[in-house]
């Protein structure tokens, strides 16, 4: 994304909202209530007509925007670009440090990006928020030029990260990394002095500038990082990739969207984290779950008030039929036989494609909804007088790592 002014981002957000607002009922609808609340009628008639004749193979392409439909073109034009580009010089692979191929892809690219920024802005101290098991922070600390403080809220992950660091030192036959430290600390934006809270033993030099980074900062951690960055004079730059938008209830951050009283439902935030480039297709269990909702209402008499009588749990095994799903998901026996349940299901089986179309339409809007969240965060940064630049950059291959948008910012002082 090119460096845009505050006015330009506000205009882009307004165009995006003008497109989304007439469809908010469709985007707020949950798949579980597809049949009970008749979500099929929320889909524009012209869309239903065109999509109903498509094959499963063609519908699989819908979220990625590969079909010739006008509204898909609108989504593409209004959403942030997702194709990543080369960034700096790749960091050296840390031998003996086991990572999945996805994690290796993310660490190599993100560490390269942070190295480039820290050199350009003369940042020699980095704080990683939500460091997990230390993949990124230990990679960054391989550059002896910088000091890296890794912060993780889970003591179990902190312990695991320290064990990995010890194992790495043994395999590489190196002494302990003096420029790397991991602590357990739960991050919020309510602290009065973030750096003082995490730097009790003065591992960081209080007179030196700090860079704040996060790789897949989960839920509200992303919002907290922005608030901490803006409130601290010592934190000169910010670079993070967010994830788990459904867990972040702080939207919107920008004054522009707050004035407009714009909100996003949990369902919309869940759609925002879909993976449109992976060519996924709705699973059969989604269809079973929606039919089960009707079964609970019509056969078991479970309304909103009596809903606690039956709890629907997750199935951690594959089921081959709707009766298996019903008897496996409900937390108590029901009085109906397998034949009764099968006959009930047969009335819905012809409607399976309708639910699949509904799911694929929602998934297609994922990039638009993600763009709404990210551009709001970007605007929030630019509304501060201290921020010189802020931008959004797709850094990972979206087929490997769907949450691939990095927010980057630096200050004037």
N, C-alpha and C positions, 0 to 999 in steps of 0.2 A: 504494500500500500504506500502510495506517495505521501510525503509529508503534507498534511492538510491543515488549514487554519481552523480555528474554533467555529467560525461562521460556516465553513464548508462542511464540517462534520455535523453541525446542527441541521443543515439543509439535507444532507444524506439521511439522517435519522428521520426527518419529517417525511421524506419521500417513502422511506421504508415503512413507516407507520401508516401512511395513507394507503399503501398496498395491503398491509396486514389487517388493519382494523375491521374491514368488512368480513374477514374470515376468522375472527377471534373465537366465535362459537365452535367452529370446526376444530380449531387448534386446541381449545380448552377441553374438548370431549375426550374422555378416557376410554380406551379400548374395552375395558371390562364391562362397561355399560353400553356397548355398541347396539345390542338388541333391546335391552330393557328401556333405553331412552331413544331408540330409533335414530341413531346418528347418521344413517344412510341419507336421511332427508336434509342433512346439513351440507352435503356435497352439491355444488352447482349442477343443474341438470345437464348442461352441455359437457361437463367433465365426465359425468357418469356415462353418458352416451358413448363418448370416445374410448373411455377406459374399459368399459364392460366387454368390448369385442377383442381386447388384447389377450395374447397368450401369457402364461406364467413367465416365460422367458422375457417377453417384452415388459411386463410389469416389474420385473426385477431391475430393469434399467431406469425406472421412473425416478427414484431418489437422486440418481447421479445426473439427472437432467439431459439424458441422451436421447429422449424422444422429442419429436417436433411438435411441441405444444406451446402456445403463446404464454401461458402463465408460468411454465417452466423457464422460459426465456426471461420473464420478469424477475424470477427468483435469482437467476444467474447474474443479471445486471445489477440487482440491488444488494447482493451479498458480497462479502469480502472475498478476494481471490484466495484460492486454497492451494494452488500449485507452488511448491517450495522452490527456492533457488539456492545456488551455492553460497556458502558463507565462510569467508576466511580460509585459513589453513586447518585441515582436520587435525585434531589432537592425536597424540600417539596413543595407540591402544595399550591399556594396562594389562600386561600379560599375567595370567594366573588369577584373574579376577572374573569369575564366572558371571556372565550376563546373558539374558535371552537376546535373540537377534533384534527384537523391538527395542529393548532397553539400550543395547549397544548403539543402535541407530540414533536414538534420542540423545544419549550421553555424548557421543562424538560430535554431533552437530551443535548441541546446546553449549557444551564446554567451549567449542571453537568460537561461538558467538560471544560468550562472556569474555573470553580472552581478548577478542578484538575490541570490545567496548572498554574493558578495563585498561588496555594499553592506550587507546585513543583518548580516554578521559583521565588518564594517570591515576587510576584507582588501584591501590595495593592492599586493600582489605575488603573481603567479600563475606557477607552473611547469607547462608542458604537457609531458607525457611521451609519446613516440611522436608527434611533431608532424607527421611526413610532410613535405608540401610547404608547410606553414604556413597552411593555410586558416583553422583555428580561431585560432591564436595571433595572426595578423595582424588578424583580426576583433576579438579581444579588445583588442588594442593601439590600436584606433581610439578607445577610451575612454582619454583622457589621464590619467585618475585612477589608472590601474594601470600597473605595470611587468610585462612578460611575458617570461619566459625559456622559449624553445622548445627541447626536447631531442629529437634524432632519432639513432637508431643507425646509419642509412645515410648515408654521406657524399654519395652521389649525390642522395638526397632533400634533404639539407641544402643542397646547391649549387642544386638546382632551386628550393627555397623562397626562397633569397636572390635568385635571378634574378627570381622572381615578385614579390618585394617591391620590387625596383628598378623593374620594369615598372609596378607599381601606383603607385609614387611619380611616375613620369613621366606616367602617364595622368591622375592626379588633380592633377598639378602641385603636389605637396606636398614638403616637405623630408623627409629621412630620419627614420623613426620612432625617436626617441631612447629611447622606453620599450619597445622590442622588440629582442630579440636571439635568434639561433639558434645552437646549438652541436651538434657531433656527439659523442655520448656513449652508450655502451651501458649500459643500466640493469639492475642486478640488486639483490637485497635483501641482498647480502653486504657491501656497502660499510659502513665504520664511521661515516662522516659524509657522508651524501648531499649535503647542501647545500654543504658545504665543497668537495666534489669538483667540483661544477658551477659554483661561484661564485668561481673563482680570481681573476678580475679585479674582484670585488666589485661586479658589476652589480646584485645584490640587496643591500638593506640588512640586515645581519645582525641588527639589533635589531627589525626589523619582522616581523610574522606573514606566513606564506606559505600560499597555497592550492594544492593539488596536483590537477591535472586530467588527463584522458585521454579521447580520443574513439576508441572501438573499439580499446582497448588489447589488443594481440594476445597470445593464449596466456598464458604465465607472466608477462607484463608486468603483468597485472591483479593477480596475487598479490603480485608485487614491490611494486607501488604501496601495497598495504595494509600490508605489512611496513615499508616506508619511512615511511609516514604514522604508524604506531604507534610507531616508534622515534625520531622527531624531535620535539623540543619546539617547534621553530619552525613546523612545518607544522600549522596549526590546523584546516584543513578539507580534505576529500577529495571529489571528484566525478568519477566516471568511468563510461564504458560499456565493457564488455568484449566480446570476440569470440574466435573461433578456440579454442573450449574444448578441442578435441582436442589442441591443442599445449601445454596446461597440465597437467603431470603432478603438480602440487602439491596436488591435491585429496586429502583434505579439509584445510581450514585450521583449522576450529574444534576446540577440545578435545572438545566433545560428540561429534562424529562420529569423531574419532581414538580416543576411548575405546571406541566401538562397533566399531572397526576396519572402517569402511565404506570401500570402494574403488569406483572407477568405471573401467570398461574404456575404451580409446580409442574403441571402437565406440559405447558409450553417450554419450561426450562428443561424438562426431561427430553422433549423433542429436539431441543437445541444441541444436545450431546449425541445425536444420532450419527451414524457413520455412512453418509450417502455414497462415498466412493468405494465401498466394499461390496456393492451389489448383493446386499442381504435380502431375504424374503421372509415374511412373517411365518413363525413356526406354528405347527398344528396346535401346540399347547395354548397359544393366544386365542385361537378359535374355540377350543374346549373351554377356556376360562370364561369367555363371553357367553357361551351357551349355558355354562354352569350357573351364571348369575340369573338367567331366566328360570332355570330349574329350581334354584333356591326360592325364587319368588312365587312361581306358579305351582310347583309340586310340594314344596316343603313349607309354603306359607310364611317365608321369612321376609318381613318388611324391614324398614329402617329401624323401628323400635326393637324388633326381636332379633336384630342382626347378630347380636352377641351369642345367640343360641348355637350358631354354627360358625366355626372359624375355618377359613380356607388357608391351608398351609402350602408351602412350596414342595414340589415333587423333585427329588434328587435322583430320579431314575426315569428311564424312558417308558412311556406307556403306549400301548398299541391300539387302544380303543377308548371311547368316551366313558363307558362304565368303569374301566380301570382308573381313569382320571378322577371321576366322581368319588369312588370309594377310597381312592388314595389321598385325595386332597382334603376331604372333610374330616374334621377332628372327632366326629361321632357317627355311629351307624345311622343310616336312613332306612325307612321301612319299605323301600322299593327294590324290586328284583332287577337283575341285569337286563332281562328282557324289557321291563318297563322303561328303564333308563335308555336302552337302545332305541325303542320306539319313539321316545321323546326326542332323541338326537336326530333321528331320520328326518324330522320336519325341518331341521335347520341346515342339514348338510348341503342342500342346493344353494344356500345363502353364503357359503364359505367364501366365495370370490368377492362378495361385497365387503366383507371384513378385510380381506387382503388389499383391496383397492383403497379402503379407508386408511389402513396402516401405511401403505406406500405413499399416499398423498401427504400424510403428516410427516413422514420421514423426509420427503422432498423439501419440506419447509424448514428442515433443520438448519441449513446454512443461513437462511434469513433470520431465524430466531437467535442463532449464535452471534450473528453480526450485530443484532440489536443490543445484546448484552455487552459485546466487546467494544462497540463504538460508544456506548454509554460510559464504559470505563475509561476509554480514551479521552472523551470529552471532559470527564471528571478531572483528569490530570491537567488538561489544557486550561481549565477554568482557574487554576492556581497561577498567580503572578510569578511564582518562583520557577515554574517549569518553562524551559526554553523550547524543548522539543519532546514530542511523544508520537509514537507511530505503532502500527500493528504489522507484523511480518510473519508470513507462513514459513516455518522453519523446517518442519518434518515432511516426509512423504505421507500424505493423508491416508493412503492405503495401508501404511504400516502403523501410523500413529494418528488417528483421526483428530484428536485435539492438538492441532499443530500451529496455532496462532500465538505468537509471542508479542506481548506488550512491552515496549521499550521506551524509556524516558530518561531525560537528564535535566539538571537544573542550571540556573544561571550563575550560581556562586560555587 
